[in-house]
Amino acid sequence: MKFLRILFATAFALAASHAAAQAYPGKAVKMIVPFPPAGATDVVGRFLAQKLGERWGQSVVVENRPGAGGSIGSDLVAKAPADGYTLLMATSSTHSIGPSLSKLPYDPIKDFAAIAHVANVPNVLVVSPTLPVKDIKELIALAKSKPGQLNFASSGNGTIVHLNAELFKMLAGIDMQHIPYKGTALSIPDLASGQIAMLFDSLASVMPHIRSNRARPIALNGRTRSPLLPEVPTFAEAGMPAFDTYTWFGLFAPAGTPKDIVAKVHADVLAALQAPDLRDRFASVGAEPVGGTSEAFVARILADTAKWAQVIKTAKVKIE
């Protein structure tokens, strides 16, 4: 009798879960973006939210909850009800870099259900228009001829912008000085004038400055060249295949969210990523849709976590 009660209880739970997934979403869904409006995470999140809303016939409301490198908004989702109505658009900063910089109020793996690897955005290495280099080899040669004299800007200690440059230094065997700013936009006047030698930034953020000739691109991360900068080689083409450091964006739910709901959202995200209008919108900001399985996404998070942990340790990076 006990076995039968367990069997019936299990069957009932499975049926209830399946019914919930079929009815999902029955109301508006909230998508938390743990960074300010108009940034790359916000732009990618809003594009996806609109497509999901169209598929579901329900509003997907984007709510910006910035602060503490994305950990405030991420923690909010980690502690939200696990019912599929609060989702997180997160990045490599919140889930692969943050754990090595400070003690987070959440576990990036255990406290979330990884739904989908939504997109990658290449990071571009730009140099000052006044710097006498036109490619990676010339930049490395110049840096080696002037050890510690060239500098690079970042959007703050421990940011992806900063860590990209630290990894580049390690792989190239060069020494440069770090100049942190409170945002890469604030560094552009100094880059244009030659006070700053170089900067890593997302393609979406730096394109206006490339177009205005205040920054010269010489290489970018990514599997292929960007249609926005077809003349600029990838780091692999430039002889640095190990420099694979694009920023990823992914959708998460709180741990414990019913598997049927996670599977439904995953399938709908993958369908949305195939929509021509969404792909065109992503391309307009340099974002590359990814998709794939949730398992492959988790593997990517773990691999990036290990990579950035080593960079942070070797470079002795401390947050401000």
C-alpha positions as a Markdown table, in Angstrom:
| # | Residue | x | y | z |
|---|---|---|---|---|
| 1 | Met | 0.0 | 0.0 | 0.0 |
| 2 | Lys | 2.8 | 2.4 | 0.9 |
| 3 | Phe | 4.4 | 1.7 | -2.5 |
| 4 | Leu | 1.1 | 2.5 | -4.3 |
| 5 | Arg | 0.7 | 5.7 | -2.3 |
| 6 | Ile | 4.2 | 6.8 | -3.4 |
| 7 | Leu | 3.4 | 5.8 | -7.0 |
| 8 | Phe | 0.1 | 7.7 | -7.1 |
| 9 | Ala | 1.7 | 10.8 | -5.4 |
| 10 | Thr | 4.5 | 10.8 | -8.0 |
| 11 | Ala | 2.1 | 10.4 | -10.9 |
| 12 | Phe | 0.0 | 13.3 | -9.5 |
| 13 | Ala | 3.0 | 15.5 | -9.1 |
| 14 | Leu | 4.1 | 14.8 | -12.7 |
| 15 | Ala | 0.6 | 15.5 | -14.0 |
| 16 | Ala | 0.4 | 18.7 | -12.1 |
| 17 | Ser | 3.8 | 19.8 | -13.4 |
| 18 | His | 2.8 | 19.0 | -17.0 |
| 19 | Ala | -0.5 | 20.9 | -16.6 |
| 20 | Ala | 1.4 | 23.9 | -15.2 |
| 21 | Ala | 3.8 | 23.9 | -18.2 |
| 22 | Gln | 0.9 | 23.7 | -20.6 |
| 23 | Ala | -0.9 | 26.7 | -19.0 |
| 24 | Tyr | 2.4 | 28.7 | -18.7 |
| 25 | Pro | 2.5 | 31.6 | -18.9 |
| 26 | Gly | -0.9 | 32.5 | -17.6 |
| 27 | Lys | 0.1 | 36.1 | -16.6 |
| 28 | Ala | 2.9 | 38.6 | -17.3 |
| 29 | Val | 6.5 | 37.4 | -16.9 |
| 30 | Lys | 9.2 | 39.6 | -15.3 |
| 31 | Met | 12.7 | 39.6 | -16.8 |
| 32 | Ile | 15.3 | 41.1 | -14.5 |
| 33 | Val | 18.2 | 42.8 | -16.1 |
| 34 | Pro | 20.9 | 43.4 | -13.4 |
| 35 | Phe | 22.5 | 46.3 | -15.2 |
| 36 | Pro | 21.3 | 49.8 | -16.2 |
| 37 | Pro | 19.1 | 50.6 | -19.2 |
| 38 | Ala | 20.7 | 50.9 | -22.7 |
| 39 | Gly | 23.6 | 48.7 | -22.0 |
| 40 | Ala | 24.3 | 45.5 | -24.0 |
| 41 | Thr | 22.5 | 43.2 | -21.5 |
| 42 | Asp | 19.5 | 45.5 | -21.5 |
| 43 | Val | 19.3 | 45.7 | -25.3 |
| 44 | Val | 19.6 | 41.9 | -25.8 |
| 45 | Gly | 17.1 | 41.3 | -23.0 |
| 46 | Arg | 14.5 | 43.7 | -24.4 |
| 47 | Phe | 14.8 | 42.2 | -27.9 |
| 48 | Leu | 14.2 | 38.7 | -26.5 |
| 49 | Ala | 11.5 | 39.8 | -24.2 |
| 50 | Gln | 9.5 | 41.3 | -27.1 |
| 51 | Lys | 9.7 | 38.0 | -29.1 |
| 52 | Leu | 8.8 | 35.8 | -26.1 |
| 53 | Gly | 5.8 | 38.1 | -25.4 |
| 54 | Glu | 4.6 | 37.7 | -29.0 |
| 55 | Arg | 4.9 | 33.9 | -28.7 |
| 56 | Trp | 3.2 | 33.7 | -25.4 |
| 57 | Gly | 0.5 | 36.3 | -25.8 |
| 58 | Gln | 1.6 | 37.7 | -22.4 |
| 59 | Ser | 3.7 | 40.7 | -21.5 |
| 60 | Val | 7.4 | 40.1 | -20.7 |
| 61 | Val | 8.3 | 43.1 | -18.5 |
| 62 | Val | 11.9 | 44.0 | -18.4 |
| 63 | Glu | 12.9 | 45.4 | -15.0 |
| 64 | Asn | 16.4 | 46.9 | -14.5 |
| 65 | Arg | 17.9 | 46.2 | -11.1 |
| 66 | Pro | 21.6 | 47.3 | -11.4 |
| 67 | Gly | 24.2 | 47.4 | -8.7 |
| 68 | Ala | 27.2 | 45.5 | -7.3 |
| 69 | Gly | 28.4 | 44.3 | -10.7 |
| 70 | Gly | 25.0 | 42.7 | -11.4 |
| 71 | Ser | 24.8 | 40.7 | -8.2 |
| 72 | Ile | 21.9 | 42.7 | -6.8 |
| 73 | Gly | 19.5 | 41.8 | -9.6 |
| 74 | Ser | 20.9 | 38.3 | -9.9 |
| 75 | Asp | 20.3 | 37.6 | -6.2 |
| 76 | Leu | 16.8 | 38.9 | -6.5 |
| 77 | Val | 16.0 | 36.2 | -9.1 |
| 78 | Ala | 17.8 | 33.5 | -7.1 |
| 79 | Lys | 15.5 | 34.1 | -4.2 |
| 80 | Ala | 12.3 | 34.6 | -6.3 |
| 81 | Pro | 9.5 | 32.0 | -6.3 |
| 82 | Ala | 10.5 | 29.2 | -8.6 |
| 83 | Asp | 7.4 | 29.4 | -10.8 |
| 84 | Gly | 8.8 | 30.7 | -14.1 |
| 85 | Tyr | 7.4 | 34.2 | -13.7 |
| 86 | Thr | 10.7 | 35.8 | -12.7 |
| 87 | Leu | 13.6 | 35.3 | -15.1 |
| 88 | Leu | 17.1 | 36.7 | -15.3 |
| 89 | Met | 19.0 | 38.0 | -18.3 |
| 90 | Ala | 22.6 | 37.5 | -17.0 |
| 91 | Thr | 26.1 | 37.7 | -18.4 |
| 92 | Ser | 29.5 | 36.3 | -18.0 |
| 93 | Ser | 30.2 | 39.1 | -15.5 |
| 94 | Thr | 27.5 | 37.9 | -13.1 |
| 95 | His | 28.0 | 34.1 | -13.4 |
| 96 | Ser | 31.6 | 33.5 | -14.5 |
| 97 | Ile | 33.6 | 36.5 | -13.2 |
| 98 | Gly | 31.9 | 37.6 | -10.0 |
| 99 | Pro | 32.5 | 34.4 | -8.1 |
| 100 | Ser | 36.3 | 35.0 | -8.2 |
| 101 | Leu | 36.2 | 38.6 | -7.2 |
| 102 | Ser | 33.9 | 38.6 | -4.1 |
| 103 | Lys | 31.7 | 36.5 | -2.0 |
| 104 | Leu | 28.3 | 36.5 | -3.8 |
| 105 | Pro | 25.0 | 36.2 | -2.1 |
| 106 | Tyr | 24.1 | 33.4 | -4.5 |
| 107 | Asp | 25.7 | 30.4 | -6.2 |
| 108 | Pro | 25.8 | 30.9 | -10.0 |
| 109 | Ile | 25.2 | 27.2 | -10.6 |
| 110 | Lys | 23.2 | 25.8 | -7.7 |
| 111 | Asp | 20.8 | 28.7 | -7.3 |
| 112 | Phe | 19.7 | 28.9 | -10.9 |
| 113 | Ala | 18.2 | 26.8 | -13.7 |
| 114 | Ala | 20.2 | 27.7 | -16.8 |
| 115 | Ile | 17.6 | 28.0 | -19.5 |
| 116 | Ala | 19.5 | 29.1 | -22.6 |
| 117 | His | 22.7 | 30.6 | -24.0 |
| 118 | Val | 21.0 | 33.5 | -25.8 |
| 119 | Ala | 23.8 | 35.4 | -27.5 |
| 120 | Asn | 27.5 | 36.3 | -27.6 |
| 121 | Val | 28.8 | 39.9 | -28.2 |
| 122 | Pro | 32.3 | 40.2 | -29.5 |
| 123 | Asn | 34.8 | 42.4 | -27.7 |
| 124 | Val | 36.8 | 44.7 | -29.9 |
| 125 | Leu | 40.4 | 45.8 | -29.3 |
| 126 | Val | 40.6 | 49.5 | -30.4 |
| 127 | Val | 43.7 | 51.7 | -30.2 |
| 128 | Ser | 44.1 | 55.4 | -30.3 |
| 129 | Pro | 44.2 | 56.9 | -33.8 |
| 130 | Thr | 47.5 | 58.5 | -32.8 |
| 131 | Leu | 49.1 | 55.1 | -32.0 |
| 132 | Pro | 51.4 | 54.0 | -34.9 |
| 133 | Val | 50.1 | 50.5 | -35.2 |
| 134 | Lys | 47.7 | 48.9 | -37.6 |
| 135 | Asp | 47.5 | 45.3 | -36.4 |
| 136 | Ile | 48.1 | 43.0 | -33.4 |
| 137 | Lys | 51.7 | 42.2 | -34.3 |
| 138 | Glu | 52.6 | 45.8 | -34.5 |
| 139 | Leu | 50.9 | 46.6 | -31.2 |
| 140 | Ile | 52.7 | 43.8 | -29.4 |
| 141 | Ala | 56.0 | 44.8 | -30.9 |
| 142 | Leu | 55.5 | 48.4 | -29.8 |
| 143 | Ala | 54.5 | 47.4 | -26.2 |
| 144 | Lys | 57.6 | 45.2 | -26.0 |
| 145 | Ser | 59.8 | 48.0 | -27.1 |
| 146 | Lys | 58.3 | 50.2 | -24.4 |
| 147 | Pro | 57.6 | 47.9 | -21.4 |
| 148 | Gly | 55.2 | 49.5 | -18.9 |
| 149 | Gln | 54.8 | 52.7 | -20.9 |
| 150 | Leu | 51.7 | 52.0 | -22.9 |
| 151 | Asn | 48.4 | 52.0 | -21.0 |
| 152 | Phe | 44.9 | 50.7 | -21.4 |
| 153 | Ala | 41.5 | 51.9 | -20.2 |
| 154 | Ser | 38.7 | 49.9 | -18.5 |
| 155 | Ser | 35.3 | 50.5 | -17.0 |
| 156 | Gly | 36.7 | 49.5 | -13.6 |
| 157 | Asn | 38.7 | 46.9 | -11.7 |
| 158 | Gly | 37.5 | 43.4 | -12.3 |
| 159 | Thr | 35.1 | 44.2 | -15.2 |
| 160 | Ile | 35.2 | 42.1 | -18.4 |
| 161 | Val | 36.8 | 45.1 | -20.1 |
| 162 | His | 39.7 | 45.1 | -17.6 |
| 163 | Leu | 40.1 | 41.3 | -17.6 |
| 164 | Asn | 40.2 | 41.1 | -21.4 |
| 165 | Ala | 43.2 | 43.4 | -21.3 |
| 166 | Glu | 44.9 | 41.4 | -18.5 |
| 167 | Leu | 44.5 | 38.2 | -20.5 |
| 168 | Phe | 45.8 | 39.9 | -23.6 |
| 169 | Lys | 48.9 | 41.0 | -21.7 |
| 170 | Met | 49.5 | 37.4 | -20.4 |
| 171 | Leu | 49.1 | 35.8 | -23.9 |
| 172 | Ala | 51.2 | 38.4 | -25.6 |
| 173 | Gly | 53.9 | 38.6 | -22.9 |
| 174 | Ile | 53.7 | 42.4 | -22.6 |
| 175 | Asp | 53.5 | 44.9 | -19.7 |
| 176 | Met | 51.0 | 47.8 | -19.8 |
| 177 | Gln | 49.5 | 50.1 | -17.2 |
| 178 | His | 45.8 | 49.9 | -16.3 |
| 179 | Ile | 43.8 | 53.1 | -16.1 |
| 180 | Pro | 40.3 | 52.5 | -14.7 |
| 181 | Tyr | 37.4 | 54.8 | -15.6 |
| 182 | Lys | 33.8 | 54.8 | -14.3 |
| 183 | Gly | 32.6 | 53.6 | -17.7 |
| 184 | Thr | 34.3 | 53.1 | -21.0 |
| 185 | Ala | 32.5 | 56.1 | -22.6 |
| 186 | Leu | 34.5 | 58.4 | -20.3 |
| 187 | Ser | 37.7 | 57.0 | -21.6 |
| 188 | Ile | 37.0 | 57.8 | -25.3 |
| 189 | Pro | 38.2 | 61.5 | -25.3 |
| 190 | Asp | 41.5 | 60.3 | -23.8 |
| 191 | Leu | 41.8 | 57.5 | -26.3 |
| 192 | Ala | 41.1 | 59.8 | -29.2 |
| 193 | Ser | 43.7 | 62.3 | -28.0 |
| 194 | Gly | 46.4 | 59.7 | -27.4 |
| 195 | Gln | 46.5 | 59.8 | -23.6 |
| 196 | Ile | 45.1 | 56.2 | -23.6 |
| 197 | Ala | 46.7 | 53.7 | -26.0 |
| 198 | Met | 44.1 | 51.0 | -26.2 |
| 199 | Leu | 40.7 | 49.7 | -24.9 |
| 200 | Phe | 38.7 | 46.5 | -25.1 |
| 201 | Asp | 35.0 | 47.1 | -25.3 |
| 202 | Ser | 31.9 | 45.4 | -26.6 |
| 203 | Leu | 31.2 | 45.9 | -30.3 |
| 204 | Ala | 27.8 | 47.5 | -29.5 |
| 205 | Ser | 29.4 | 50.1 | -27.2 |
| 206 | Val | 32.4 | 51.1 | -29.3 |
| 207 | Met | 30.9 | 51.2 | -32.8 |
| 208 | Pro | 29.9 | 54.9 | -32.6 |
| 209 | His | 33.4 | 55.9 | -31.7 |
| 210 | Ile | 34.9 | 53.7 | -34.5 |
| 211 | Arg | 32.6 | 55.4 | -37.0 |
| 212 | Ser | 33.6 | 58.9 | -35.7 |
| 213 | Asn | 37.3 | 57.9 | -36.0 |
| 214 | Arg | 38.0 | 58.4 | -32.3 |
| 215 | Ala | 39.0 | 54.7 | -32.0 |
| 216 | Arg | 40.7 | 52.4 | -34.5 |
| 217 | Pro | 39.7 | 48.7 | -34.4 |
| 218 | Ile | 42.5 | 46.1 | -35.0 |
| 219 | Ala | 41.0 | 42.8 | -33.8 |
| 220 | Leu | 37.8 | 41.3 | -32.3 |
| 221 | Asn | 36.7 | 38.2 | -30.5 |
| 222 | Gly | 34.3 | 35.9 | -32.2 |
| 223 | Arg | 34.2 | 32.8 | -34.4 |
| 224 | Thr | 33.9 | 34.9 | -37.5 |
| 225 | Arg | 34.3 | 38.5 | -38.6 |
| 226 | Ser | 31.5 | 40.8 | -37.7 |
| 227 | Pro | 29.4 | 42.2 | -40.6 |
| 228 | Leu | 29.6 | 45.5 | -38.8 |
| 229 | Leu | 33.4 | 45.5 | -39.2 |
| 230 | Pro | 34.1 | 43.1 | -42.1 |
| 231 | Glu | 37.6 | 44.4 | -42.6 |
| 232 | Val | 38.7 | 43.7 | -39.0 |
| 233 | Pro | 40.2 | 40.3 | -38.3 |
| 234 | Thr | 39.4 | 38.0 | -35.4 |
| 235 | Phe | 42.1 | 37.3 | -32.9 |
| 236 | Ala | 42.4 | 33.8 | -34.2 |
| 237 | Glu | 43.1 | 35.2 | -37.7 |
| 238 | Ala | 45.6 | 37.6 | -36.1 |
| 239 | Gly | 47.5 | 34.7 | -34.6 |
| 240 | Met | 46.0 | 34.6 | -31.1 |
| 241 | Pro | 43.4 | 31.7 | -31.2 |
| 242 | Ala | 43.6 | 31.3 | -27.4 |
| 243 | Phe | 42.1 | 34.7 | -27.0 |
| 244 | Asp | 38.4 | 33.5 | -27.0 |
| 245 | Thr | 36.8 | 36.0 | -24.6 |
| 246 | Tyr | 33.5 | 37.2 | -26.0 |
| 247 | Thr | 30.8 | 38.2 | -23.6 |
| 248 | Trp | 27.9 | 35.8 | -23.3 |
| 249 | Phe | 24.3 | 36.6 | -22.4 |
| 250 | Gly | 22.0 | 33.9 | -21.0 |
| 251 | Leu | 18.5 | 33.4 | -19.6 |
| 252 | Phe | 18.0 | 31.9 | -16.1 |
| 253 | Ala | 15.2 | 31.0 | -13.7 |
| 254 | Pro | 15.4 | 30.3 | -10.0 |
| 255 | Ala | 16.6 | 26.8 | -9.1 |
| 256 | Gly | 13.6 | 24.5 | -8.5 |
| 257 | Thr | 11.5 | 25.9 | -11.3 |
| 258 | Pro | 9.5 | 23.0 | -12.8 |
| 259 | Lys | 11.5 | 21.2 | -15.5 |
| 260 | Asp | 8.5 | 21.3 | -17.9 |
| 261 | Ile | 8.4 | 25.1 | -17.6 |
| 262 | Val | 12.2 | 25.4 | -18.1 |
| 263 | Ala | 11.9 | 23.1 | -21.1 |
| 264 | Lys | 9.1 | 25.2 | -22.6 |
| 265 | Val | 11.0 | 28.5 | -22.1 |
| 266 | His | 14.1 | 26.9 | -23.6 |
| 267 | Ala | 12.2 | 25.8 | -26.7 |
| 268 | Asp | 10.6 | 29.2 | -27.1 |
| 269 | Val | 13.9 | 31.0 | -26.7 |
| 270 | Leu | 15.4 | 28.8 | -29.4 |
| 271 | Ala | 12.5 | 29.5 | -31.7 |
| 272 | Ala | 12.7 | 33.2 | -31.1 |
| 273 | Leu | 16.4 | 33.1 | -31.9 |
| 274 | Gln | 15.5 | 31.8 | -35.4 |
| 275 | Ala | 13.2 | 34.7 | -36.1 |
| 276 | Pro | 14.6 | 36.8 | -38.9 |
| 277 | Asp | 13.6 | 40.1 | -37.3 |
| 278 | Leu | 15.3 | 39.2 | -34.0 |
| 279 | Arg | 18.4 | 38.1 | -35.8 |
| 280 | Asp | 18.5 | 41.4 | -37.6 |
| 281 | Arg | 18.1 | 43.3 | -34.4 |
| 282 | Phe | 20.9 | 41.3 | -32.7 |
| 283 | Ala | 23.1 | 41.9 | -35.8 |
| 284 | Ser | 22.5 | 45.7 | -35.5 |
| 285 | Val | 24.3 | 45.7 | -32.1 |
| 286 | Gly | 26.9 | 43.0 | -33.0 |
| 287 | Ala | 25.2 | 40.3 | -31.0 |
| 288 | Glu | 25.4 | 36.7 | -32.3 |
| 289 | Pro | 22.5 | 34.4 | -31.4 |
| 290 | Val | 23.6 | 31.1 | -29.9 |
| 291 | Gly | 20.9 | 28.7 | -28.6 |
| 292 | Gly | 22.1 | 25.1 | -28.0 |
| 293 | Thr | 21.3 | 22.9 | -25.0 |
| 294 | Ser | 21.2 | 24.0 | -21.4 |
| 295 | Glu | 23.9 | 21.5 | -20.6 |
| 296 | Ala | 26.3 | 23.0 | -23.1 |
| 297 | Phe | 25.5 | 26.4 | -21.6 |
| 298 | Val | 26.4 | 25.3 | -18.1 |
| 299 | Ala | 29.6 | 23.8 | -19.5 |
| 300 | Arg | 30.5 | 27.2 | -21.0 |
| 301 | Ile | 29.8 | 29.0 | -17.7 |
| 302 | Leu | 32.1 | 26.6 | -15.8 |
| 303 | Ala | 34.8 | 26.8 | -18.4 |
| 304 | Asp | 34.7 | 30.6 | -18.3 |
| 305 | Thr | 34.7 | 30.6 | -14.5 |
| 306 | Ala | 37.9 | 28.6 | -14.4 |
| 307 | Lys | 39.5 | 30.8 | -17.0 |
| 308 | Trp | 38.7 | 34.1 | -15.4 |
| 309 | Ala | 39.6 | 32.8 | -11.9 |
| 310 | Gln | 43.1 | 32.1 | -13.2 |
| 311 | Val | 43.4 | 35.5 | -14.9 |
| 312 | Ile | 42.2 | 37.2 | -11.7 |
| 313 | Lys | 44.6 | 35.3 | -9.6 |
| 314 | Thr | 47.6 | 35.8 | -11.9 |
| 315 | Ala | 47.0 | 39.5 | -12.4 |
| 316 | Lys | 46.1 | 40.0 | -8.7 |
| 317 | Val | 42.9 | 41.8 | -9.6 |
| 318 | Lys | 41.0 | 43.3 | -6.7 |
| 319 | Ile | 37.6 | 45.0 | -7.0 |
| 320 | Glu | 37.3 | 48.7 | -6.0 |
